[in-house]
Amino acid sequence: MRIKSAVYTRQKKKKVFRRAKGYYATKKNRWRMVKQQVARSLAYSYVGRKDNKANFRTLWIIRLNAAVREEGMSYNRFIAGLKKANVILDRKMLAEIAATDNEAFKQLVETAKTV
């Protein structure tokens, strides 16, 4: 007896079609286009997650640079000074301190200057 695979094939396709919801033109309702576009989207989303980390690091560095320059110092001297003083704070935390707690950030700048 021959067993048809229609139900299971449809289930597999529905899963992919759900991911393609909202895509433009035939990329949401033609099987071949859906397969191609979903594969492409998944590849881009993977790369995007990696890029996101670099983008945030860049943002923190820009914020730090602006805050440090207000104190009359350059970003690279500030980071080098903190490393010499054995201050172990990442750029995310430093940017947060610069944005919220001005006094603590001034102390960090003084620490970086003295070393």
C-alpha positions as CSV (number, residue, x, y, z in Angstrom):
1,M,0.0,0.0,0.0
2,R,1.3,3.4,-0.9
3,I,1.5,6.0,1.8
4,K,0.9,9.6,0.8
5,S,3.1,12.3,2.4
6,A,0.8,15.2,1.7
7,V,-0.1,16.0,5.3
8,Y,3.5,16.0,6.5
9,T,4.8,17.9,3.5
10,R,2.1,20.5,4.1
11,Q,3.1,20.8,7.8
12,K,6.8,21.3,6.8
13,K,5.8,23.9,4.3
14,K,3.5,25.7,6.7
15,K,6.4,26.1,9.1
16,V,8.5,27.9,6.4
17,F,5.5,29.9,5.2
18,R,4.9,31.2,8.7
19,R,8.5,32.6,8.8
20,A,7.9,34.3,5.4
21,K,4.8,36.2,6.7
22,G,5.1,39.9,5.8
23,Y,7.6,39.5,3.0
24,Y,7.1,41.5,-0.2
25,A,5.2,40.3,-3.3
26,T,5.6,36.6,-4.1
27,K,8.3,36.0,-1.5
28,K,5.5,35.2,1.0
29,N,3.3,32.9,-1.0
30,R,5.2,31.0,-3.7
31,W,7.1,27.9,-2.4
32,R,10.3,28.3,-4.3
33,M,10.6,32.0,-3.5
34,V,9.7,31.5,0.1
35,K,12.4,28.8,0.5
36,Q,15.0,31.0,-1.0
37,Q,14.0,34.1,0.9
38,V,13.7,32.4,4.3
39,A,17.2,30.8,3.9
40,R,18.6,34.2,2.9
41,S,16.9,35.9,5.9
42,L,18.2,33.4,8.3
43,A,21.7,33.8,7.0
44,Y,21.5,37.6,7.4
45,S,20.0,37.4,10.8
46,Y,22.9,35.3,12.0
47,V,25.4,37.8,10.6
48,G,23.3,40.6,12.1
49,R,23.5,39.2,15.6
50,K,27.3,39.3,15.3
51,D,27.3,42.9,13.8
52,N,25.0,44.0,16.6
53,K,27.7,43.4,19.2
54,A,30.3,45.4,17.2
55,N,27.7,48.2,16.8
56,F,27.1,48.5,20.5
57,R,30.8,48.5,21.3
58,T,31.3,51.3,18.8
59,L,28.4,53.2,20.5
60,W,30.0,52.8,23.9
61,I,33.4,54.0,22.7
62,I,31.8,57.1,21.1
63,R,30.0,58.0,24.3
64,L,33.1,57.5,26.3
65,N,35.2,59.6,24.0
66,A,32.7,62.5,24.2
67,A,32.6,62.2,28.1
68,V,36.4,62.0,28.4
69,R,37.0,64.9,26.1
70,E,34.8,67.1,28.3
71,E,37.3,66.3,31.1
72,G,40.2,67.4,28.9
73,M,41.6,63.9,28.0
74,S,41.6,61.7,24.9
75,Y,39.9,58.3,24.9
76,N,43.0,56.2,24.2
77,R,44.9,57.9,27.1
78,F,41.9,57.3,29.3
79,I,41.7,53.6,28.5
80,A,45.5,53.2,28.8
81,G,45.5,55.0,32.2
82,L,42.7,52.7,33.5
83,K,44.6,49.6,32.4
84,K,47.8,50.8,34.2
85,A,45.8,51.5,37.3
86,N,44.3,48.0,37.2
87,V,40.7,49.3,36.9
88,I,38.8,46.4,35.4
89,L,35.6,47.9,33.9
90,D,34.4,47.2,30.4
91,R,33.4,49.9,28.0
92,K,29.7,49.2,28.5
93,M,29.9,49.9,32.2
94,L,32.2,52.9,31.7
95,A,29.7,54.4,29.2
96,E,26.9,53.8,31.7
97,I,28.8,55.5,34.5
98,A,29.7,58.4,32.2
99,A,26.0,58.9,31.3
100,T,24.5,58.5,34.8
101,D,27.1,59.3,37.6
102,N,29.2,62.3,36.7
103,E,31.1,62.4,40.0
104,A,32.2,58.8,39.8
105,F,33.3,59.3,36.2
106,K,35.4,62.3,37.2
107,Q,37.1,60.1,39.7
108,L,37.9,57.5,37.1
109,V,39.3,60.2,34.8
110,E,41.5,61.5,37.7
111,T,42.7,57.9,38.3
112,A,43.6,57.5,34.6
113,K,45.5,60.9,34.7
114,T,47.6,60.2,37.7
115,V,49.0,56.9,36.5
